[in-house]
């Protein structure tokens, strides 16, 4: 850890600690501290995003996540987040285009 870090002590419910331990045991994170730091980093990043960006957390069925991972592996997108952004842009574009056509005629 960087020398400019500080130790912070927090109390969290045991079920949350158990969930964090599960992430470590599954290999998602090397240590409990790494899991907590990742959560805090994600929170800070979302809270301090530029004004023109709204960060959101979404829940997807596992099958959709697998499909998104396949898009990334095939080179269609650079990341799952990129694939989601592209899908949302396309969805909005199509629906706005349809709405404009409906208004015109």
N, C-alpha and C positions, 0 to 999 in steps of 0.2 A: 504494500500500500504506500502511496505517496507520503512523503514526510510532512506535507502541509495538511494532512488530515487530522480530524479531531474525533475523539471517542464520544459518542452520544448514547445514553442509556434510555431505553423506552420500555414500557410495560405493554405487552400485547396479549390478547387472549390465547389460551393454550391451543385452541383449535386452529388459530392462525399460525402459531409456531409449528404445529403438526403438519399443516399444509406446506409450510416452507421447508421442513425436513423432508417431506415427500419429493419436493422439487430437487433437493440435493441428492436424495437416494436414487432418483430416476436419472441422474446425470445432467439434468437441465442446468444446474449450477454446481460449482466446485465446493462451495461452503455456504453455510447459513448467512454469513455476512455478505457474500456475493449476491445472494438472492434478495436480501434486504436493500442493498445498494442499488440493484437493478430496479427494484420497485420505486425507490425514492427518485432515482434518475428519471424514470418514466413520468412520475408525478410532476417533477420540476419542469421537464421538457414540455409537458402538456400545459402547465400553468403559465409558462413564459413564452409560448409560441408567439410569433409576430401577429399583429392585429389582423392581417389579411388571411391568416390560417386558423381554422378551428379544428383542433385535434379531437378525435372521437375514439372511443373504444366500442368495438362491435363484437357480437357473438355470432358465430357461424356454425352450422352443422359440420361435423368432422368431414363428411363427404365433400363439401364445398372447399374446405381447407386443402384436402388432398388434390382436388382439381386445380386449385390455385398453385400448389406446389409443383404440379405437373407443368403448368404454364411457365413457371420460373425455370424449371429444369430444361424445358424445350427451347428456352431463349426468348419466348414471347414477351416476358416481363423481366425486369431486373430484380424484383423482389415481390413478395406477396402484397406488400403495401402498394407497390406500383400497379400491380394487377387489379387491386380493388379500386384505386383511383381511376384507372382506365375504364373499368366497368361502370363506375358511377358516372363518369363524364359521358360515356356512350348512352347510358340509360337516360340521363337528363337531356342530352342532345336530341335523342329520338322523341322523347315525350314533349319537349318544347316545340320541335318541328311539327309534330302531329297537332298540337294545340294551335299553332299558328295557321296550319292548313284548315282546321276546323273553323277558325275565326274568319278566314277569307272566303270560305264557301260553304 
